[in-house]
Amino acid sequence: MQKAITPFPTTGYFGPDYFCNREEELEQLLRNVKGGNSTTLVAMRRLGKTALVSHLFHYLGTRYHTIYLDILPTESINDFLNQLINAAFQVLPESTSPGKKIWKFVRSLRPAVSYDALNGSPVFSIHATSEESKRSIEELFTILENQSKRVIIAVDEFQQILHYPENQTDAWLRSVIQKLTNVSFIFSGSQQHLMQELFSDPGKPFFRSAQFMKIGKIDQKTYAAFIMHKFGEHHKSIAEDTVLSLLDWADCHTYYVQLLCNRVFLASGKRIVDETWKNEAFRLLKEQEFVFYGYRDMLTKPQWELLRAIAAKGLVYQPTSADFISSFGLGNPATVLRSLRSLHNKELVHHEIDAEGNSVYTIYDVLFRRWVGETPLSRDLLRT
């Protein structure tokens, strides 16, 4: 496996040495796989769903055929077919027995073939009607079903199927999947309300079809120990209090922790102090300012005011309460609700149900939250 440039990679999976914790989640996934059960995996964006799936696949090794596809870019059943075929070829090349069967099947569909500029692997593009695409997906599942090894397919951002123009895609896909006995699925997604709609609504085809699993943030003390250990491996010292203050600033959100530690590692000498990470944090905010100005330009004034209010507050439990509205001068509850729906649809605001069953809203982008609350430039912007 390729070695990471720093001990804090922000993309890709580089093996268990670079992976922090998630031991309970890994054990649950392993139990589900061994029991032949599919899993619904839900987490906030950039919290580590994809890395966890890669971690699982690492431990499953060659005992299973493991296939990962991200369907967020897809807009139709035909797109889904193309993603599935290309994902299968990543792990089942033509040189393998199942790869030969898949290649023979794909050739019968007369695909357009190009080659990935980075790794030279073939990329297939099939243009077919919805009904033709459905038949092809069923045939491909049948090929995978008949393999000697069990097959695990992870479908990331699974809620995207709700946006396909084909009616009742979820009902059709469920009718196909429920016939499979040698293939299990991991359906992961970052939009909790849509994933719950798919898997927890008794009126939906996927109701109770998979074991529901939600992952949260890594325990702060555990994460701190991991960070100190990784710096120590490279003869860089960092005190626990310094790491904890860094984690507080990054809200213990996996991507932002990794990003900040990555920057600190590259910028630091042998000893890391508070000033070291704070300088890198400030640089990050400065670099992202054009993005944050872009938020203001693309939103209406009520939407922008609500976005910055949620960012300043951190967690908002009652966005239409008189206290919240009056504190930030947001107008009236109806305006707030309209703006909230728009921000949620744009995936600028995250909505979930917390451990106590309360509805809570927060900002996806930790850097934006910090920029609103901490930098002089952001405060100047908020006055405009």
PAKOL-960050 format. One record per residue (C-alpha): x, y, z; residue in three letters. Coordinates in steps of 0.2 Angstrom, whole numbers, plus 5000, padded with zeros to 4 digits. Each point is the difference from the previous one (the first is absolute). Example, Ala and Ser with C-alpha at 12.3 -4.5 7.8 and 13.67 -1.06 7.14 Angstrom:
BEGIN
{east:5062&north:4978&up:5039&resn:ALA}
{east:5006&north:5017&up:4997&resn:SER}
END
This chain:
BEGIN
{east:5000&north:5000&up:5000&resn:MET}
{east:5006&north:5017&up:4996&resn:GLN}
{east:5008&north:5010&up:5014&resn:LYS}
{east:4992&north:5017&up:5005&resn:ALA}
{east:5010&north:5016&up:4997&resn:ILE}
{east:4996&north:5005&up:5018&resn:THR}
{east:4993&north:4990&up:5015&resn:PRO}
{east:4984&north:5010&up:4998&resn:PHE}
{east:4993&north:4997&up:4982&resn:PRO}
{east:4984&north:5009&up:4995&resn:THR}
{east:4995&north:4989&up:4986&resn:THR}
{east:5001&north:4982&up:4996&resn:GLY}
{east:5004&north:4985&up:5011&resn:TYR}
{east:5018&north:4995&up:5005&resn:PHE}
{east:4997&north:4985&up:5012&resn:GLY}
{east:4996&north:4998&up:5018&resn:PRO}
{east:5016&north:5009&up:5006&resn:ASP}
{east:4992&north:5017&up:4994&resn:TYR}
{east:4982&north:4996&up:5006&resn:PHE}
{east:4994&north:5006&up:5017&resn:CYS}
{east:4988&north:4990&up:5011&resn:ASN}
{east:4983&north:4994&up:4993&resn:ARG}
{east:5003&north:4983&up:5008&resn:GLU}
{east:4982&north:4998&up:5005&resn:GLU}
{east:4994&north:5005&up:4983&resn:GLU}
{east:5012&north:4989&up:4992&resn:LEU}
{east:4995&north:4985&up:5010&resn:GLU}
{east:4981&north:5003&up:4997&resn:GLN}
{east:5003&north:5001&up:4981&resn:LEU}
{east:5010&north:4984&up:5001&resn:LEU}
{east:4986&north:4991&up:5009&resn:ARG}
{east:4988&north:5006&up:4987&resn:ASN}
{east:5010&north:4994&up:4986&resn:VAL}
{east:5003&north:4983&up:5008&resn:LYS}
{east:4982&north:4999&up:5004&resn:GLY}
{east:4995&north:5004&up:4982&resn:GLY}
{east:4991&north:5016&up:5005&resn:ASN}
{east:5001&north:5016&up:4991&resn:SER}
{east:5003&north:5016&up:5009&resn:THR}
{east:4994&north:5018&up:4999&resn:THR}
{east:5014&north:5011&up:5005&resn:LEU}
{east:4996&north:5019&up:5003&resn:VAL}
{east:5012&north:5014&up:5005&resn:ALA}
{east:5002&north:5018&up:4998&resn:MET}
{east:5011&north:5004&up:4984&resn:ARG}
{east:5019&north:4999&up:5002&resn:ARG}
{east:4998&north:4990&up:5017&resn:LEU}
{east:5008&north:4985&up:4993&resn:GLY}
{east:4987&north:4988&up:4992&resn:LYS}
{east:5010&north:4996&up:4985&resn:THR}
{east:5016&north:4997&up:5010&resn:ALA}
{east:4991&north:4989&up:5011&resn:LEU}
{east:4994&north:4990&up:4985&resn:VAL}
{east:5017&north:4999&up:4994&resn:SER}
{east:5006&north:4994&up:5017&resn:HIS}
{east:4987&north:4987&up:5000&resn:LEU}
{east:5005&north:4994&up:4982&resn:PHE}
{east:5019&north:4999&up:5006&resn:HIS}
{east:4995&north:4988&up:5014&resn:TYR}
{east:4989&north:4990&up:4989&resn:LEU}
{east:5015&north:4997&up:4989&resn:GLY}
{east:4999&north:4988&up:4985&resn:THR}
{east:4987&north:4989&up:5009&resn:ARG}
{east:4986&north:5011&up:4992&resn:TYR}
{east:4998&north:5010&up:4984&resn:HIS}
{east:4998&north:5018&up:5006&resn:THR}
{east:4993&north:5013&up:4988&resn:ILE}
{east:4998&north:5019&up:5004&resn:TYR}
{east:4990&north:5012&up:4990&resn:LEU}
{east:4996&north:5018&up:5003&resn:ASP}
{east:4983&north:5005&up:4992&resn:ILE}
{east:5000&north:5018&up:5005&resn:LEU}
{east:5005&north:5005&up:4982&resn:PRO}
{east:4986&north:4989&up:4992&resn:THR}
{east:4984&north:5007&up:4994&resn:GLU}
{east:4991&north:4985&up:4993&resn:SER}
{east:4999&north:4981&up:4999&resn:ILE}
{east:5012&north:5000&up:4985&resn:ASN}
{east:5013&north:5010&up:5010&resn:ASP}
{east:4998&north:4987&up:5015&resn:PHE}
{east:5003&north:4986&up:4987&resn:LEU}
{east:5016&north:5009&up:4994&resn:ASN}
{east:5006&north:5003&up:5018&resn:GLN}
{east:4997&north:4982&up:5005&resn:LEU}
{east:5009&north:4993&up:4985&resn:ILE}
{east:5015&north:5011&up:5002&resn:ASN}
{east:5001&north:4996&up:5019&resn:ALA}
{east:4999&north:4982&up:4997&resn:ALA}
{east:5014&north:5000&up:4987&resn:PHE}
{east:5011&north:5009&up:5013&resn:GLN}
{east:5001&north:4985&up:5011&resn:VAL}
{east:4995&north:4986&up:4987&resn:LEU}
{east:5012&north:5003&up:4985&resn:PRO}
{east:4998&north:4990&up:4984&resn:GLU}
{east:5015&north:4989&up:5006&resn:SER}
{east:4989&north:4992&up:5014&resn:THR}
{east:4986&north:4987&up:4997&resn:SER}
{east:4986&north:5012&up:5005&resn:PRO}
{east:5008&north:5014&up:4991&resn:GLY}
{east:4999&north:4990&up:4984&resn:LYS}
{east:4982&north:4997&up:5002&resn:LYS}
{east:4996&north:5018&up:5003&resn:ILE}
{east:5011&north:5005&up:4985&resn:TRP}
{east:4991&north:4988&up:4989&resn:LYS}
{east:4983&north:5007&up:5006&resn:PHE}
{east:5006&north:5019&up:4998&resn:VAL}
{east:5006&north:4997&up:4983&resn:ARG}
{east:4983&north:4994&up:4995&resn:SER}
{east:4993&north:5017&up:5005&resn:LEU}
{east:5012&north:5009&up:4987&resn:ARG}
{east:5008&north:5012&up:5012&resn:PRO}
{east:5010&north:5015&up:4996&resn:ALA}
{east:5017&north:4998&up:5008&resn:VAL}
{east:5013&north:5013&up:5006&resn:SER}
{east:5014&north:4998&up:5012&resn:TYR}
{east:5003&north:5008&up:5017&resn:ASP}
{east:5014&north:5013&up:4998&resn:ALA}
{east:5007&north:4996&up:5017&resn:LEU}
{east:5001&north:4981&up:5001&resn:ASN}
{east:4996&north:4995&up:4982&resn:GLY}
{east:4986&north:4989&up:5004&resn:SER}
{east:4985&north:4999&up:4988&resn:PRO}
{east:4985&north:5011&up:5003&resn:VAL}
{east:4984&north:4993&up:4992&resn:PHE}
{east:4985&north:5011&up:4995&resn:SER}
{east:4984&north:4992&up:4995&resn:ILE}
{east:4985&north:5010&up:4993&resn:HIS}
{east:4984&north:4991&up:5002&resn:ALA}
{east:4982&north:5003&up:5004&resn:THR}
{east:4994&north:4998&up:5018&resn:SER}
{east:4992&north:4983&up:4996&resn:GLU}
{east:5016&north:4994&up:4992&resn:GLU}
{east:5011&north:5007&up:5014&resn:SER}
{east:4989&north:4991&up:5013&resn:LYS}
{east:5001&north:4983&up:4990&resn:ARG}
{east:5019&north:5002&up:5000&resn:SER}
{east:5001&north:5004&up:5018&resn:ILE}
{east:4990&north:4984&up:5004&resn:GLU}
{east:5012&north:4990&up:4989&resn:GLU}
{east:5015&north:5007&up:5008&resn:LEU}
{east:4993&north:4996&up:5017&resn:PHE}
{east:4997&north:4982&up:4994&resn:THR}
{east:5018&north:4999&up:4995&resn:ILE}
{east:5006&north:5006&up:5017&resn:LEU}
{east:4987&north:4988&up:5009&resn:GLU}
{east:5008&north:4985&up:4991&resn:ASN}
{east:5018&north:5003&up:5006&resn:GLN}
{east:5008&north:4988&up:5012&resn:SER}
{east:5005&north:5013&up:5012&resn:LYS}
{east:4987&north:5011&up:5009&resn:ARG}
{east:4998&north:5018&up:4993&resn:VAL}
{east:4999&north:5016&up:5010&resn:ILE}
{east:4994&north:5015&up:4990&resn:ILE}
{east:5001&north:5017&up:5009&resn:ALA}
{east:4989&north:5014&up:4992&resn:VAL}
{east:5005&north:5017&up:5006&resn:ASP}
{east:4988&north:5014&up:5001&resn:GLU}
{east:4986&north:4988&up:4997&resn:PHE}
{east:4986&north:5013&up:5002&resn:GLN}
{east:5004&north:5006&up:4983&resn:GLN}
{east:4988&north:4987&up:4993&resn:ILE}
{east:4986&north:5011&up:5006&resn:LEU}
{east:5005&north:5013&up:4987&resn:HIS}
{east:5000&north:4989&up:4985&resn:TYR}
{east:4986&north:5005&up:4987&resn:PRO}
{east:4995&north:4981&up:4999&resn:GLU}
{east:4985&north:4997&up:5011&resn:ASN}
{east:5001&north:4989&up:5015&resn:GLN}
{east:5019&north:4996&up:4998&resn:THR}
{east:5001&north:4995&up:5018&resn:ASP}
{east:4985&north:4987&up:4998&resn:ALA}
{east:5008&north:4993&up:4984&resn:TRP}
{east:5018&north:4999&up:5008&resn:LEU}
{east:4993&north:4992&up:5016&resn:ARG}
{east:4991&north:4986&up:4989&resn:SER}
{east:5016&north:4996&up:4992&resn:VAL}
{east:5011&north:5000&up:5015&resn:ILE}
{east:4989&north:4990&up:5011&resn:GLN}
{east:5002&north:4985&up:4989&resn:LYS}
{east:5019&north:5000&up:5003&resn:LEU}
{east:5007&north:4988&up:5013&resn:THR}
{east:5019&north:5001&up:4995&resn:ASN}
{east:5001&north:5019&up:4999&resn:VAL}
{east:4998&north:5011&up:5015&resn:SER}
{east:5000&north:5019&up:5000&resn:PHE}
{east:5005&north:5015&up:5010&resn:ILE}
{east:4989&north:5015&up:4996&resn:PHE}
{east:5009&north:5016&up:5007&resn:SER}
{east:4994&north:5018&up:4999&resn:GLY}
{east:5003&north:5017&up:5008&resn:SER}
{east:4982&north:5006&up:4999&resn:GLN}
{east:4992&north:4993&up:5015&resn:GLN}
{east:4982&north:5005&up:4997&resn:HIS}
{east:5000&north:4992&up:4983&resn:LEU}
{east:5009&north:4984&up:5006&resn:MET}
{east:4987&north:4999&up:5014&resn:GLN}
{east:4986&north:5002&up:4987&resn:GLU}
{east:5007&north:4986&up:4990&resn:LEU}
{east:5004&north:4987&up:5013&resn:PHE}
{east:4989&north:5005&up:5015&resn:SER}
{east:4983&north:5004&up:4992&resn:ASP}
{east:4988&north:4985&up:5001&resn:PRO}
{east:4993&north:5006&up:4983&resn:GLY}
{east:5017&north:4999&up:4991&resn:LYS}
{east:5006&north:4985&up:4991&resn:PRO}
{east:5017&north:5000&up:5009&resn:PHE}
{east:4992&north:5000&up:5017&resn:PHE}
{east:5009&north:4989&up:5012&resn:ARG}
{east:5011&north:4992&up:4986&resn:SER}
{east:5016&north:5005&up:5008&resn:ALA}
{east:5008&north:5002&up:5018&resn:GLN}
{east:5000&north:5019&up:5003&resn:PHE}
{east:5016&north:5007&up:5006&resn:MET}
{east:5005&north:5018&up:5004&resn:LYS}
{east:5018&north:5006&up:5003&resn:ILE}
{east:5004&north:5015&up:5010&resn:GLY}
{east:5016&north:5010&up:5004&resn:LYS}
{east:5015&north:4990&up:5007&resn:ILE}
{east:5002&north:5002&up:5019&resn:ASP}
{east:5011&north:5015&up:5003&resn:GLN}
{east:5012&north:4991&up:5012&resn:LYS}
{east:5002&north:4986&up:4988&resn:THR}
{east:5003&north:5011&up:4986&resn:TYR}
{east:5013&north:5010&up:5010&resn:ALA}
{east:5010&north:4985&up:5004&resn:ALA}
{east:5000&north:4995&up:4982&resn:PHE}
{east:5006&north:5017&up:4994&resn:ILE}
{east:5014&north:5001&up:5014&resn:MET}
{east:5006&north:4982&up:4995&resn:HIS}
{east:5001&north:5004&up:4981&resn:LYS}
{east:5009&north:5016&up:5003&resn:PHE}
{east:5012&north:4991&up:5012&resn:GLY}
{east:5003&north:4987&up:4987&resn:GLU}
{east:5008&north:5014&up:4990&resn:HIS}
{east:5010&north:5007&up:5015&resn:HIS}
{east:4988&north:5015&up:5002&resn:LYS}
{east:4994&north:5004&up:5017&resn:SER}
{east:4983&north:5007&up:5004&resn:ILE}
{east:4992&north:5002&up:5017&resn:ALA}
{east:4983&north:4992&up:5004&resn:GLU}
{east:4993&north:5017&up:5004&resn:ASP}
{east:5005&north:5007&up:4983&resn:THR}
{east:4992&north:4985&up:4991&resn:VAL}
{east:4984&north:5002&up:5010&resn:LEU}
{east:4999&north:5019&up:4996&resn:SER}
{east:5003&north:4995&up:4981&resn:LEU}
{east:4986&north:4987&up:5001&resn:LEU}
{east:4988&north:5013&up:5008&resn:ASP}
{east:5003&north:5012&up:4986&resn:TRP}
{east:4997&north:4987&up:4987&resn:ALA}
{east:4985&north:4994&up:5009&resn:ASP}
{east:5007&north:4982&up:5000&resn:CYS}
{east:4994&north:4999&up:4983&resn:HIS}
{east:5011&north:4987&up:4991&resn:THR}
{east:5003&north:5009&up:4983&resn:TYR}
{east:5004&north:5017&up:5009&resn:TYR}
{east:5011&north:4992&up:5013&resn:VAL}
{east:5010&north:4990&up:4987&resn:GLN}
{east:5002&north:5016&up:4989&resn:LEU}
{east:5006&north:5010&up:5014&resn:LEU}
{east:5012&north:4987&up:5007&resn:CYS}
{east:5006&north:4997&up:4982&resn:ASN}
{east:5004&north:5019&up:4999&resn:ARG}
{east:5008&north:5000&up:5017&resn:VAL}
{east:5011&north:4985&up:4996&resn:PHE}
{east:5007&north:5008&up:4984&resn:LEU}
{east:5003&north:5017&up:5008&resn:ALA}
{east:5007&north:4995&up:5017&resn:SER}
{east:5017&north:4996&up:5007&resn:GLY}
{east:5004&north:4988&up:5014&resn:LYS}
{east:4988&north:5009&up:5013&resn:ARG}
{east:4982&north:5005&up:4996&resn:ILE}
{east:4992&north:5013&up:5011&resn:VAL}
{east:4983&north:5009&up:5000&resn:ASP}
{east:5007&north:5013&up:4989&resn:GLU}
{east:5005&north:4987&up:4987&resn:THR}
{east:4983&north:4994&up:4997&resn:TRP}
{east:4991&north:5017&up:5002&resn:LYS}
{east:5011&north:5007&up:4986&resn:ASN}
{east:4995&north:4986&up:4988&resn:GLU}
{east:4982&north:5001&up:5005&resn:ALA}
{east:5000&north:5019&up:4996&resn:PHE}
{east:5008&north:4996&up:4983&resn:ARG}
{east:4987&north:4988&up:4996&resn:LEU}
{east:4986&north:5013&up:5004&resn:LEU}
{east:5009&north:5013&up:4989&resn:LYS}
{east:5002&north:4987&up:4986&resn:GLU}
{east:4981&north:4996&up:5001&resn:GLN}
{east:4994&north:5018&up:5000&resn:GLU}
{east:4995&north:5001&up:4982&resn:PHE}
{east:4989&north:4985&up:5003&resn:VAL}
{east:4992&north:5008&up:5014&resn:PHE}
{east:4997&north:5016&up:4991&resn:TYR}
{east:4992&north:4989&up:4986&resn:GLY}
{east:4987&north:4993&up:5013&resn:TYR}
{east:4994&north:5018&up:5003&resn:ARG}
{east:4999&north:5004&up:4981&resn:ASP}
{east:4990&north:4984&up:4996&resn:MET}
{east:4988&north:5002&up:5014&resn:LEU}
{east:4985&north:5012&up:5003&resn:THR}
{east:5003&north:5012&up:5015&resn:LYS}
{east:4988&north:4990&up:5012&resn:PRO}
{east:5009&north:4984&up:4995&resn:GLN}
{east:5017&north:5008&up:5003&resn:TRP}
{east:4995&north:5007&up:5017&resn:GLU}
{east:4993&north:4983&up:5006&resn:LEU}
{east:5016&north:4991&up:4994&resn:LEU}
{east:5011&north:5012&up:5009&resn:ARG}
{east:4989&north:4999&up:5016&resn:ALA}
{east:5001&north:4981&up:5000&resn:ILE}
{east:5018&north:5001&up:4998&resn:ALA}
{east:5002&north:5012&up:5014&resn:ALA}
{east:4989&north:4989&up:5011&resn:LYS}
{east:5008&north:4984&up:4996&resn:GLY}
{east:4985&north:4989&up:5004&resn:LEU}
{east:4982&north:5006&up:4998&resn:VAL}
{east:4986&north:4990&up:5007&resn:TYR}
{east:4986&north:5012&up:4997&resn:GLN}
{east:5003&north:5011&up:4985&resn:PRO}
{east:4983&north:5007&up:5000&resn:THR}
{east:5000&north:5005&up:5019&resn:SER}
{east:4998&north:5018&up:5005&resn:ALA}
{east:5016&north:5000&up:5009&resn:ASP}
{east:5010&north:4994&up:4985&resn:PHE}
{east:4991&north:5011&up:4987&resn:ILE}
{east:5002&north:5016&up:5011&resn:SER}
{east:5018&north:4997&up:5005&resn:SER}
{east:5005&north:5000&up:4981&resn:PHE}
{east:4987&north:5011&up:4993&resn:GLY}
{east:4993&north:4987&up:4988&resn:LEU}
{east:4982&north:5007&up:4997&resn:GLY}
{east:4986&north:4988&up:5003&resn:ASN}
{east:4998&north:4980&up:5002&resn:PRO}
{east:4993&north:4998&up:4983&resn:ALA}
{east:5015&north:5009&up:4992&resn:THR}
{east:5012&north:4989&up:5010&resn:VAL}
{east:4992&north:4984&up:4995&resn:LEU}
{east:5001&north:5005&up:4982&resn:ARG}
{east:5018&north:5004&up:5001&resn:SER}
{east:5004&north:4985&up:5010&resn:LEU}
{east:4992&north:4988&up:4987&resn:ARG}
{east:5010&north:5009&up:4987&resn:SER}
{east:5017&north:4998&up:5009&resn:LEU}
{east:4996&north:4982&up:5004&resn:HIS}
{east:4997&north:4996&up:4982&resn:ASN}
{east:5016&north:5009&up:4995&resn:LYS}
{east:5009&north:4989&up:5014&resn:GLU}
{east:5006&north:5015&up:5009&resn:LEU}
{east:4991&north:4996&up:5015&resn:VAL}
{east:5000&north:4982&up:5008&resn:HIS}
{east:4984&north:4994&up:5009&resn:HIS}
{east:5000&north:4984&up:5011&resn:GLU}
{east:4992&north:4993&up:5016&resn:ILE}
{east:5012&north:4999&up:5014&resn:ASP}
{east:5002&north:4986&up:5013&resn:ALA}
{east:4986&north:5008&up:5011&resn:GLU}
{east:4988&north:5000&up:4985&resn:GLY}
{east:5001&north:5019&up:4998&resn:ASN}
{east:5000&north:5008&up:4982&resn:SER}
{east:5016&north:5010&up:4998&resn:VAL}
{east:5007&north:5011&up:4986&resn:TYR}
{east:5019&north:5004&up:4997&resn:THR}
{east:5011&north:5006&up:4986&resn:ILE}
{east:5009&north:4986&up:4990&resn:TYR}
{east:5016&north:5011&up:4997&resn:ASP}
{east:5010&north:5001&up:5017&resn:VAL}
{east:5011&north:5013&up:4991&resn:LEU}
{east:4986&north:5011&up:4996&resn:PHE}
{east:4993&north:4999&up:5018&resn:ARG}
{east:5017&north:5005&up:5007&resn:ARG}
{east:5002&north:5014&up:4987&resn:TRP}
{east:4984&north:5008&up:5004&resn:VAL}
{east:5004&north:5000&up:5019&resn:GLY}
{east:5019&north:5003&up:5001&resn:GLU}
{east:5008&north:5010&up:4986&resn:THR}
{east:5000&north:5019&up:4999&resn:PRO}
{east:4996&north:4999&up:4981&resn:LEU}
{east:4985&north:4989&up:5003&resn:SER}
{east:4993&north:5012&up:5013&resn:ARG}
{east:5002&north:5015&up:4988&resn:ASP}
{east:4990&north:4990&up:4987&resn:LEU}
{east:4986&north:4996&up:5013&resn:LEU}
{east:4998&north:5019&up:5002&resn:ARG}
{east:4996&north:5002&up:4981&resn:THR}
END
